[in-house]
């Protein structure tokens, strides 16, 4: 076991996987000599050379488009988008090419590739750097969407994503890159994509969340324990596919559900999860499902960021409302 931050776990995973499989190629802006904006690829170009750790032009569509071609021809590229808010430039390559390749070719071709991107608030970034846009890709069949919430999960999920035979969007919460250290096994391990994690057992209420809001939700749940309210916390880890079994089991168990995410409310992933529970577990519920999310506005300027993001006060207000039913 080694104590690692999330960014260290990601760097270690990339290194280990590149040592294991020479087909893995990294590409992205400033990922080589500079090691990336957050140093996720620090030291990897020196270790593997510029032909396997490729500094690209500032062109997200070219980065992902090149990765699709590489993947179709037998390589396993890992492309970095410097900030997730820049993903719009590459959406055609992701949704129209990578996600459809197996379908379009009748199973003859696939796109075993990973698109990594830092995302999420709490670090006071400029515009288009903190946006949580994961909901845009729930409507792209063939594309998996993964978000770790800890160093341990980051290693296991990224290893699984790199070894996956179809494209994976791997979103890394900037706020958690260096927020804490955790014991991470040095040996290989995989966390199944599409399998949620119940990070805290509870009986009175379920909170479903993922990525950057998991530590916050867990902290709020532990505070409510002091009032003898037992809250179950489910970390989805993967929002495409959604672990329906774990979500429904928890909803049926507690009868009360809150969904917390940083993405805007309208059309956000929380709406899909709420619909799922209503379709398959409605008569187990004792209260309406509530969502604590970002607001339906562009991501705000840093001075009001803390009020825009889900916070402990807003989550606790929703807990009170749900428990009142």
N, C-alpha and C positions, 0 to 999 in steps of 0.2 A: 504494500500500500504506500502511496505517496500523496502528500498534501498538495493539492493543486487548485489554482483558480480556474474558472471556466475557460479563459483564453489560453491558459497553459495546457488544459486538457485537450482543447481543439488542436493546438500546435502539435502536441504529442501524438494525437491520433493521426493527423495528416502525415507526420514523419513515419510512424509505424506502418501505416497502410502503403506509403510509397516504397518503403523497404520490402514489404511483402509482395507487391504487385507492380511490376515495371510499366504496366499499361496506364497507371494513374499519372495524369498530367494536371498541374495547377495552372490556371490562367486568370489574370485580373490586373487591375490598375495598381501599380506601385507595390505589387506583392513580392517582387524579387529582391533587389538590393535593399529596399527600405523595409521589407518584411510586412507590408500592409499598414494601413492607418492605425490599427489596434495591435499590430505585431503578431497577428495570428499565424503568419507564415514566416516569422523571424527565423533566419538561419537555414531555411529550406533550400533556397537557391544555391547557397554555398555548398550544401550537402549533396544536392542532386543535379546541379547545373542549370543553365538558362534554357535548355531545351525541354526540361520537365517542370520548371517553375518560370512561367512566361509572363514578362511584363507586357501588357497590352496597351494599345492606344485608349484614349478616353472615349469609348464607344461601346455602350452596354449591349446594343443589338449585335455588334460584331463579336463580342466576347461569348454571348450565349449561342449565337449562330454558329461560330466556329466549334463550340463545344458539342452542338448537335451533330455536326459533320464528323467530328472525332469519334463520338460515341457510336454512330451508325457504322463506322469503319473499324470497330474493334477496340478502341481505346476506352478509358474510363476517366473522363475529365472531371475536375472539380473547379467550377468557375466561381469567382468572387465578384459580387456586385458591391461596390464600396459602401453604399448606404442603400437601404431597401427603398427609400423614396425615389431612387433613380430607376426603379424596375420598369417603369412605363415604357422606356425605350426598348426593352427586351420582351415585352409581353407577347408580341407576335411569334417570336422564335419559341417561347415557352409553351404557349397555348396551341398554336397552329402547327408547330413542327415537333417539338420534343414530346409533348403529351399525346399526340396523335400518331406517332410514327409506327408503333406496333399495330394499331388499328388499321392505319392506311396501307400498310404493307402486308396485311393479312397474316401477321405473326412472323414474317420473314426477317424483319429488322426490329431493333429496339434501341432505346437511348439510355444506356446505363450511365447517368451523369448526375452530378450534384450541383446545385446553384446555392452558394452560401451568401448570406447578407446579414449585416448587423441591423437591428431595428429597435424600436421602442423608445419611450420617453424616460424622463428623470435625469438627464445629463445636460440639459440646457443647450441643445444643438441649434444650428441655423435651420431655416425652412427646408423641408423635404428630406431631412436627415432622420427624424424620429417617427415618421408615419408608420402605423400598424395597418398594413394593407393586405393581410393574409386572407381576408374575406374575398378579395378579387379572384383568388385562385381556387376557391372551393367549387367554382363552376367550370373547372377544367378537368374532366375525367381523364385519367391516365397520369396525373401529376400528384404525388404525395407531398403534404405540407407538414413539416416537423418543426417543433420549437422546444428546445431543452430549457430547464429551469435550474440546473445545478451542474457542477463539474462532472459528477458521476454520470448523469444522464447525457451530458454533452458527448462524452467519449463513447458510450454505448450506442447512442442514437446515430452519431456521425459514422461510426464504424459500420453499422447496419445500412445507413444511407449509401455509403460508398460501394458496398457490396450488392446493393439492390440492382436489379436488372432493368429498372424503369426510372424515369427522372424523378428527382426529389428536390424540393425547395426546402432548404435548411436555414431557418431563421434564428439568429443569435441575439438575445437581449443585451443591448449595450450596457444597460444599468447593472447587469449581473456579471459582466466580463471579469471584473476584479473585486466584486462585492464581498466575497468570502472564499475561504478555502475549504476543501472537503477531501477526505480520503478517497483516492481513486486507485483501483487495482492496476498494477503494471502489466498484467497479462491481458490477452485479448478477451473481450466479452462483447456481446451484442444485446441491445434492447430492441425487442420486436417493434417494428413500425406498425402503428395502429393499435397499440396496447397502452391503455391509460395506467396511471399509478395512483392508488389511494394513499396519499401521503399522511393522512390523519384519519383514523376511524372515528365515527360519531353516530349518534342515534336521533338527534332532534332536528337536524337540518343538514342539507348537502350544499356545498359551494363548489361549483365546477369552474376551473380556470386553467391557465397554461402560461408558459413563458415567463415574462417579467413580473406578473402579478402573483405568482405562486408564493414567494416568501412573504409578501404582504398579507395575503389571505390566511396563510398559516399563522402568522403573528396575531391577526384579529381573532381567529378561531381560538387560539390559546388564551387570549384575554377573556373571551366569553366563557371559557371553562371555569373561571373564578366565580361566575354567576350560576354555575351548575347547568350551563347550556352546552350540550355535547354536539359539536359541529364536525361533520365529515368533509374532508377536503380532497377533491379529485383533480389531479393534474392530468389533463388529456394527453400531453406530450405531442400527440399527432392530431391535427384537426381535419386532415384528409388522408386516410379514412378516419372517421370517428369510431371510437370503441363503444359501440352501442350497448354491448352487454354490461360493461362496467357502469355506464351512465344510467341505464335503466334499473340495474340492481340497486344502485345507491338511491335513486329517486323513490323506488318502491319501499326501500328500507326506512327512510326518514320521512317521506311524505311532503317535504318542503325543499324547494330548490332555488338557489340564487346562482346566476352566471356572471362572472367577472372577467372582463377583458379590456384592453386599451383601445382596440379598434372602435370606430364610430358605431353607434347603436343601430341605425337603420341599415338593414341588409348585412349586419355583422354576423360572425359565426354563432353568437349567442342566440340569434333568431332561429337558426337551423337546429341547434340543440334543444331549444324550447319546443319547436314543432315536433321533433322526434319524441320527446317525453309526452307531449299532449296526445300524439298518435298512439303510443304504445303503453303508457302508464298513467293516463289521465285519472282513472278512478282510484289510484293509490294516493293522489295528492290531497293535502288538507288546506292548501293555500295556492294562490296564483304564483307562477314562476316570475321572478324579478330579475332584471339585468342591471348591473352596475358597469358602465362602459365609458369610453370617451364620448364627447358630445358630437352632434351632427354639424361640425364646422371643420374647416381646415385646421391642422395642428397649430396650436397657438404659439405666440411669442414666449420666450423663457419666463418673463415676469409673471405670467398667469398659468404656467404649465402645471404647477402642483394642484391647482383647483380644477383643471381640465381633466387630469388623469384620475382614474379610480383611486380613492384614498380610504384610510381607515374610518373616517367619519361617515362617508357615503355608504360604505359597506355595512357599518354598524346600524345605520338608519334603515337599511333594507332588511337587516336581520330582525330588528324590532318590528318592522311592518309584517314580515312573513310570520313571525311567532305570534303576532296578535290575532291571527285567524284561528 
